[in-house]
Amino acid sequence: MRLFSSKLKVAALICVATGAIGALAYAASPVDTIKERQDGLKSMGKIFKAMTDQMRAGSVDPATVKEAAATIQKTAGAMDKWFPKGSGAEAGVKTAAKPEIWSDSAGFNDARQKLVDAAGKFSDIANGGDMSAVGGGVRGLGMACKGCHDKYRVKED
């Protein structure tokens, strides 16, 4: 009985090890993660700009606001996967992500959560249809973005 037990343990360990190796093989590389992160954040920035440009022009299109809200909420929610350890400058790819993202992960996660919360509130406003309330939602989003950019992003020249 003991021999069977040992063989079963070895088989279980082999299965676990094989699964772990397989998972690592399918994990995104730091370079891929950085590209996904940059693409997502650029997309969010473009749609945010398009929306704020409309607001400045005084003609807010409800469809654009709803699309912006959906994109921003989706992007904010995905950000928790975009900053794994090893996806900073050490990956050999140009990135504006500061090392403080990883050395102050609690602070960064708090800042990211503020964006997620602001995106949720903005989505509620957009889907509620009250375009007069959009400005307040945009300000909340802008402050959440700024809170992260000020501390965790390299300033652009």
C-alpha positions, 0 to 999 in steps of 0.5 A: 500500500505504501508503494502505491501511495508513493507512486500516486504522490510522484504522479501528482507532483508530475501533474502539478509541475507540468501544469505550472510549466505550461502556465508559464509557457502561456504567460505573457512576456514582460515586453508583451505586457508593456505593449498591451499596457501602453496600447490600452492606456493610449486608447483610454487617453484618446477617447478621453481627449475626444470626449473633453474636446466635445465638451470644450466645443459645447456639443456633447454627443451622448453616444460618444460619452457612453462609448468613452465611459465603457472604454475607460471602465474596461481599461481601468478594470484591466490595469490590475494585470498590466503592471506585474513585477519585471514589466518596468524599465528592466524589461528593456522596453521604453516605458513611462512606468516609474519604479515606484509602481512596484516599490509602493505597490499599495499606494499604486493599487490605491491610485488604480482603485480610485480610477476604477471607482471614478470610471464606475461613477462616470459610467453611471452618469453616462448611462443615466443620460444626464449630459449636464452631469458629465462635466463632474464625472470627467473632472473625477476621472481627470483627478484619478488619472492625475493622482496616478500620473503624478507619482507613478509615471515619468513626466513627458518632455 
